[in-house]
Amino acid sequence: MGTPHPMTEEHYIMWIELICKDNCYKRKFLKPGDEPKTTFVVA
C-alpha cells in the first residue's frame, strides 16, 4: 500500500463509492480527519 491520501480541512476525499451490476450501489461519506478507506459488504 502507498502513502494515504491527506484528509485535511482544505483537501480531503468526500466519499468512496462502489457501483456494481444488479443495482448494487454503496457510498461511504468521509470528513476531514477520517481515515481514507472503507469496507463494503456485497452479498
JOGI-V68752 format. One record per run of one state. SS is the DSSP state (A for helix, B for strand, O for the rest). FROM is the first residue (numbers start at 1). LEN is the number of residues. If there is no record, write none. Layout:
SS | FROM | LEN
SS | FROM | LEN
//
This chain:
O | 1 | 14
B | 15 | 6
O | 21 | 3
B | 24 | 6
O | 30 | 14
//
